[in-house]
Amino acid sequence: MKNLLQEEYPAYLEELEKQPKRGLRVNLLKTDAEHLLPKLDLSLAPSPYASNGYYVEDRPGIGRMIEAQAGLFYMQEPSASSAVTVLDPQPGMKILDLCAAPGSKSTQIAERMHHEGLLAVNEINPKRAAVLLENIERHGAANCIVLNSEPKKVADAFGPYFDAVLCDAPCSGEGMFRKSDDAVDMWSPQNVHFCAQRQAEILEEAYRALKPGGILVYSTCTLNTVENEETVSAFLHRHPDMCAEDCGVSFGRPGFPLSEDTVKCRRIFPMDSGEGHFIARMRKAAGEADAPKLRIRESRIPKAAKEFLNDMLKKPYPYVYTYKERIYGGSFPFIEIEGCRILRAQVLLGEMKKDRFEPAHHFFTSAWSDFCHTIEVDQRQCEAYLRGEQLNIESPRGWLAVCHDGAVLGGAKSDGKSLKNKYPKQLRLR
């Protein structure tokens, strides 16, 4: 770092002794800054890295706030949002987030897509994939497929299908040093080179999944050139049909000049009001071959499920699919994905229990539609609901969306005098 930064090295060391930056991102699928921020009672300042991102005071318990549990905002280190800003997702695109856990960038992409197009997110590690699924579910996107597979299997399944691929690759984590003692303890020169080899392999699968004319964004949260400029240079050398593009942003600073291509990359150091990120934007040459057309899944919906959905939703899902008694809804056609482990195919609406339909938690957290049957609870009742307690509230019989200040937290079933709590046990606050 001293060789790389030269006269800025003392400033870098000084920054490492300071507290890491904290931030949050407003979930535009469920709210907006104008309505949300006045409710939070937090000290906030706009972030340069995302239009809906903010620096936030270092205060315990922010992630346990009711608004966080309702998915109205996502806690994210501010400069971590830079890669998606460079990717520039648009509604209607087909986008792959290849190394997606815990889901900060995936949810940010979903916000920019507004339920239009397809977002496929993948995580190879099963435990991290479970966290990814939880965050996707809370955030509410209606067009997201969650996969738990090797990158090679994802590329095999889709082929050159995606308009854009984000490859936020596993790295040595030098940009995490002031946030995580584990990142410091695990660092070694050997690990840097191991990570670079793995990044090269993952980039090859990202390339195979990218359609001609598509955009590939490669990013890391590390600072050395081996995993960043050198990895990008080697990738571009292997693929003459890929070219580096200017990232088109004013934040951060240019990449180190290993070549004219690496200067187009973007770097963020702790001195740049972030932690540590590297971003490269690359485009595949246009070609005559069209993206593969994956087979659409079709199925009949049980009568009980159809009646429940019609009664509960103000706006129906454009596509609904049944698989092994489970009913899924989405804003994108359901497609065959062979050879991959699918954790979630868009929105899990619920499942058939013999002849009756029981809605899933994901049905209530989805931001696709407003609900016809709701119940508003105050803060005390809301906190009790999030702990999994029964609420003794008189209400119409049947299923209700439980809301606080208009934001849906989950579902409950009323017998007329009380609400049977259906908030998932694994999510309950203790």
C-alpha positions in Angstrom: 0.0 0.0 0.0 2.9 2.3 0.7 4.2 1.7 -2.8 0.8 2.2 -4.4 -0.2 5.3 -2.5 3.1 7.0 -2.0 2.5 10.4 -0.5 -1.1 9.5 0.4 0.0 6.5 2.5 0.0 8.5 5.9 -3.5 9.6 5.2 -4.5 6.0 4.5 -3.1 4.8 7.8 -4.8 7.7 9.6 -8.2 6.7 8.1 -7.8 3.1 9.2 -7.7 4.3 12.8 -11.1 5.9 12.5 -14.5 4.3 12.8 -15.9 2.7 9.6 -18.6 4.5 7.6 -22.1 3.2 8.1 -24.9 3.7 5.7 -28.4 2.8 4.6 -30.3 2.7 1.3 -33.9 3.5 1.0 -35.9 0.7 -0.6 -37.6 2.4 -3.6 -39.9 -0.6 -4.1 -41.7 0.1 -0.9 -41.2 3.8 -0.1 -39.2 6.9 -0.9 -36.8 9.2 1.0 -39.4 11.9 1.4 -41.8 9.6 3.3 -39.2 7.4 5.1 -36.4 9.6 6.4 -38.5 11.9 8.7 -39.8 8.8 10.5 -36.3 7.4 11.3 -35.0 10.0 13.8 -31.5 9.4 12.6 -28.7 11.7 11.6 -28.3 11.2 7.9 -26.3 12.7 5.0 -26.5 11.9 1.3 -24.0 9.4 -0.1 -22.3 10.1 -3.5 -22.4 6.4 -4.4 -26.1 5.9 -4.9 -29.0 8.3 -5.3 -31.0 6.6 -2.6 -28.0 6.0 -0.3 -27.2 7.8 3.0 -24.4 8.0 5.6 -25.9 7.2 9.0 -24.7 7.7 12.5 -23.0 4.9 14.2 -25.7 3.9 16.6 -26.7 0.4 17.8 -30.0 -1.2 17.0 -30.7 0.5 13.6 -31.2 -2.8 11.9 -33.8 -3.8 14.5 -36.0 -0.8 13.8 -39.5 -1.5 12.7 -38.8 0.1 9.3 -35.8 -2.2 8.7 -37.9 -5.2 9.6 -40.5 -4.1 7.1 -37.9 -3.8 4.4 -38.2 -0.1 4.0 -34.4 0.4 4.1 -31.3 -1.8 3.9 -28.2 -1.3 5.9 -25.2 -1.0 3.5 -21.8 0.5 3.8 -22.1 3.6 1.5 -19.3 2.9 -1.0 -20.5 -0.7 -1.4 -23.4 0.7 -3.5 -20.9 2.1 -6.1 -20.8 -1.1 -8.3 -24.5 -1.1 -9.0 -24.4 2.6 -9.8 -21.8 1.8 -12.4 -23.8 -1.2 -13.7 -26.8 1.2 -14.2 -29.6 -1.4 -14.1 -32.8 -0.4 -16.1 -36.3 -1.7 -16.0 -36.9 -4.5 -18.4 -33.3 -5.8 -18.5 -32.3 -9.4 -17.7 -29.5 -9.2 -15.0 -27.4 -11.7 -13.2 -25.7 -11.1 -9.8 -23.3 -14.0 -9.8 -21.8 -13.8 -6.3 -24.7 -12.2 -4.5 -24.7 -12.9 -0.8 -25.7 -11.3 1.5 -27.8 -9.4 -1.0 -27.0 -5.7 -0.7 -26.2 -5.3 -4.3 -29.0 -7.6 -5.5 -31.6 -5.6 -3.6 -30.1 -2.4 -5.0 -30.4 -3.7 -8.5 -34.0 -4.8 -7.8 -34.8 -1.2 -6.7 -33.6 0.1 -10.0 -35.6 -2.4 -12.0 -39.1 -1.7 -10.5 -40.3 -5.3 -11.0 -39.6 -5.1 -14.7 -37.4 -7.7 -16.4 -35.6 -10.6 -14.7 -33.1 -10.5 -11.9 -31.2 -13.8 -11.2 -29.1 -13.8 -8.0 -26.7 -16.7 -7.1 -24.6 -17.7 -4.1 -22.6 -20.9 -4.0 -22.3 -21.2 -0.2 -25.6 -22.7 1.2 -25.5 -20.7 4.5 -24.8 -17.4 2.8 -27.5 -18.3 0.2 -30.0 -18.6 3.0 -29.1 -15.1 4.2 -29.4 -13.9 0.6 -32.9 -15.4 0.3 -34.0 -13.8 3.6 -32.9 -10.3 2.4 -34.5 -10.8 -1.1 -37.7 -11.8 0.6 -37.8 -8.9 3.0 -37.0 -6.4 0.2 -40.0 -7.3 -1.9 -38.9 -7.7 -5.5 -41.4 -9.6 -7.7 -39.0 -10.5 -10.5 -36.1 -12.2 -8.6 -34.8 -15.8 -8.9 -32.5 -17.0 -6.0 -30.0 -19.7 -6.9 -27.6 -21.7 -4.8 -25.2 -23.2 -7.4 -21.7 -23.1 -8.8 -21.1 -20.2 -11.2 -20.3 -22.8 -13.9 -23.7 -24.4 -13.5 -25.4 -21.0 -13.7 -23.6 -20.2 -17.0 -24.4 -23.7 -18.3 -28.1 -23.3 -17.5 -28.6 -19.9 -19.1 -25.9 -19.5 -21.7 -25.3 -15.9 -23.1 -28.7 -14.8 -21.8 -28.2 -11.7 -19.7 -28.1 -8.0 -20.7 -25.8 -7.3 -17.7 -23.8 -9.4 -15.2 -22.5 -8.2 -11.9 -19.5 -10.2 -10.7 -18.8 -8.9 -7.1 -16.1 -11.5 -6.6 -14.9 -13.1 -3.3 -11.7 -11.3 -2.5 -9.1 -10.8 0.2 -11.1 -8.1 1.8 -8.6 -5.3 2.3 -11.4 -2.8 2.2 -12.9 -4.5 5.2 -10.0 -4.0 7.5 -11.4 -1.3 9.7 -14.8 -3.1 9.8 -13.7 -6.6 10.5 -10.9 -8.1 12.6 -11.5 -11.4 10.8 -10.6 -9.8 7.5 -7.3 -8.7 9.0 -6.6 -12.1 10.5 -7.4 -14.0 7.3 -5.2 -11.8 5.1 -2.0 -13.1 3.6 0.0 -12.7 0.3 -0.9 -16.3 -0.5 -4.6 -15.6 0.0 -4.4 -12.6 -2.4 -3.1 -14.9 -5.2 -5.6 -17.6 -4.3 -8.4 -15.1 -4.6 -7.1 -13.8 -7.9 -7.1 -17.3 -9.4 -10.7 -17.9 -8.2 -11.8 -14.5 -9.5 -10.4 -15.3 -13.0 -12.4 -18.6 -13.0 -15.6 -16.8 -11.9 -15.1 -14.1 -14.5 -15.1 -16.8 -17.2 -18.5 -17.9 -16.2 -19.8 -14.4 -16.0 -18.5 -13.9 -19.6 -20.4 -17.1 -20.8 -23.6 -15.8 -19.2 -23.4 -12.4 -20.9 -25.1 -11.9 -24.2 -23.4 -10.0 -27.1 -23.5 -6.3 -26.5 -24.0 -6.9 -22.8 -22.4 -5.1 -19.8 -20.1 -6.9 -17.3 -19.2 -5.1 -14.1 -16.4 -6.7 -12.0 -16.0 -5.4 -8.5 -14.1 -6.2 -5.3 -13.8 -4.8 -1.8 -10.0 -5.1 -1.8 -7.2 -2.7 -2.7 -4.3 -4.5 -4.2 -3.6 -4.5 -8.0 -3.3 -8.3 -8.2 -7.1 -8.8 -7.7 -8.1 -5.7 -9.4 -6.3 -4.1 -12.4 -4.1 -7.1 -13.1 -7.2 -9.4 -13.0 -9.1 -7.1 -15.4 -6.1 -6.8 -17.8 -5.7 -10.5 -18.0 -9.4 -11.0 -18.6 -9.5 -8.5 -21.4 -6.4 -10.1 -22.9 -8.2 -13.5 -22.9 -11.3 -12.0 -24.5 -10.6 -9.6 -27.3 -14.4 -9.2 -27.8 -14.6 -7.5 -24.4 -13.6 -3.8 -24.0 -13.3 -1.6 -21.0 -15.6 1.3 -20.7 -15.4 4.4 -18.6 -17.4 3.9 -15.4 -19.2 7.2 -16.0 -19.2 8.4 -12.4 -17.5 11.2 -10.5 -16.9 9.5 -7.2 -13.7 7.8 -6.3 -10.6 8.0 -8.5 -9.2 6.3 -11.6 -7.6 2.8 -11.5 -3.9 2.5 -11.4 -2.4 2.9 -15.0 -1.3 -0.7 -15.7 -2.8 0.0 -19.2 -5.1 2.5 -20.9 -8.0 0.1 -19.9 -7.3 0.0 -16.2 -7.4 3.8 -16.0 -11.1 3.5 -16.9 -11.7 1.5 -13.8 -12.8 3.2 -10.5 -11.2 2.9 -7.1 -12.5 4.0 -3.7 -10.1 4.2 -0.7 -10.9 5.0 2.9 -9.7 8.5 2.2 -12.6 8.8 -0.3 -15.4 8.6 2.3 -15.8 4.9 1.9 -14.1 1.7 2.9 -12.4 0.2 -0.1 -13.8 -0.8 -3.5 -12.7 -1.4 -7.1 -15.0 -1.4 -10.1 -14.5 -2.2 -13.7 -17.2 -1.8 -16.4 -16.7 -3.9 -19.6 -18.9 -4.5 -22.7 -19.1 -7.6 -24.9 -19.0 -6.9 -28.6 -22.3 -7.0 -30.4 -23.1 -10.2 -32.3 -25.7 -11.6 -34.6 -26.7 -14.5 -32.3 -29.8 -13.8 -30.2 -29.9 -14.7 -26.5 -31.2 -18.2 -25.8 -34.9 -18.5 -25.4 -35.5 -20.5 -22.3 -38.6 -22.7 -22.1 -41.5 -21.1 -20.2 -43.1 -23.1 -17.4 -46.9 -23.3 -17.5 -49.3 -24.7 -14.9 -52.8 -24.6 -13.6 -53.6 -22.9 -10.4 -55.8 -24.7 -7.8 -59.2 -23.1 -7.4 -58.7 -22.3 -3.7 -55.5 -20.5 -4.4 -57.0 -18.5 -7.2 -59.9 -17.4 -5.1 -57.7 -16.4 -2.2 -55.4 -14.3 -4.4 -58.3 -12.6 -6.2 -59.8 -11.7 -2.8 -56.5 -10.5 -1.2 -54.6 -8.7 -3.9 -55.5 -5.3 -5.4 -53.3 -6.1 -8.4 -52.8 -9.7 -9.6 -49.4 -11.2 -10.5 -49.0 -11.4 -14.3 -47.6 -14.9 -14.0 -48.5 -17.7 -11.5 -46.9 -21.1 -11.3 -47.6 -24.3 -9.2 -44.9 -26.7 -8.2 -45.4 -29.5 -5.7 -48.3 -27.9 -4.0 -46.5 -24.5 -3.8 -47.8 -21.5 -5.6 -45.4 -18.9 -7.0 -46.2 -15.5 -8.5 -44.0 -13.1 -10.5 -43.8 -10.2 -12.9 -41.6 -12.2 -15.3 -42.5 -15.5 -17.1 -41.4 -18.6 -15.1 -38.6 -20.3 -17.0 -36.8 -23.7 -16.9 -33.4 -23.6 -15.3 -31.7 -26.9 -15.6 -28.9 -28.1 -13.4 -29.2 -25.3 -10.7 -30.5 -25.4 -7.2 -33.4 -22.9 -7.1 -34.1 -21.5 -3.6 -36.9 -19.2 -4.8 -38.6 -18.7 -8.1 -39.8 -15.1 -7.8 -42.4 -14.8 -5.0 -43.6 -17.7 -2.9 -47.3 -17.0 -2.5 -48.1 -20.0 -0.4 -49.0 -23.7 -0.6 -52.0 -26.0 -0.8 -52.9 -27.8 2.5 -55.2 -30.5 1.0 -58.1 -28.4 -0.3 -57.2 -25.0 1.3 -54.5 -22.4 0.5 -52.2 -21.0 3.1 -50.2 -17.9 2.2 -46.5 -17.7 2.8 -44.6 -14.9 4.6 -43.1 -13.9 1.2 -46.7 -13.2 0.0 -47.0 -10.4 2.5 -43.5 -9.0 2.1 -43.7 -8.7 -1.6 -43.9 -5.1 -2.9 -45.9 -6.1 -6.0 -49.4 -5.3 -4.8 -51.4 -3.6 -2.1 -53.6 -5.8 0.0 -57.4 -5.7 0.3 -57.5 -6.9 3.9 -55.2 -5.3 6.4 -54.9 -4.4 10.0 -53.0 -1.4 11.4 -51.1 -1.9 14.7 -49.4 0.6 17.0 -45.8 0.5 17.9 -46.3 -1.6 21.1 -48.5 -4.1 19.2 -46.0 -4.1 16.3 -43.1 -5.0 18.6 -45.1 -7.8 20.1 -45.9 -9.1 16.6 -42.2 -9.1 15.6 -41.6 -11.2 18.7 -44.1 -13.7 17.6 -46.8 -13.0 20.2 -50.5 -13.3 19.7 -52.3 -10.0 19.4 -55.7 -9.7 21.1 -57.3 -7.4 18.6 -60.9 -7.6 17.3 -60.9 -7.7 13.6 -62.6 -9.3 10.6 -62.1 -13.1 10.4 -59.6 -14.5 8.0 -56.1 -13.6 6.8 -54.9 -10.0 7.2 -51.7 -8.1 6.3 -50.3 -6.7 9.5 -49.2 -3.1 9.0 -47.5 -0.4 11.0 -47.8 3.2 9.7 -48.8 1.7 6.3 -45.9 -0.7 6.0 -46.6 -4.4 5.8 -44.7 -6.6 8.3 -46.2 -10.0 7.6 -49.4 -11.9 7.9 -51.8 -13.0 10.6 -55.0 -15.0 10.8 -57.9 -13.6 12.7 -60.7 -15.5 14.5 -62.5 -12.3 15.1 -61.2 -11.6 18.6 -57.4 -12.2 18.2 -54.7 -12.6 15.6 -52.8 -15.8 15.3 -49.2 -14.7 14.6 -47.7 -16.0 11.4 -44.4 -14.1 11.6 -41.7 -16.7 10.9 -39.9 -18.1 14.0 -36.4 -17.6 12.5 -37.1 -13.9 11.9 -38.6 -13.0 15.3 -36.9 -10.4 17.5 -35.6 -11.5 20.9 
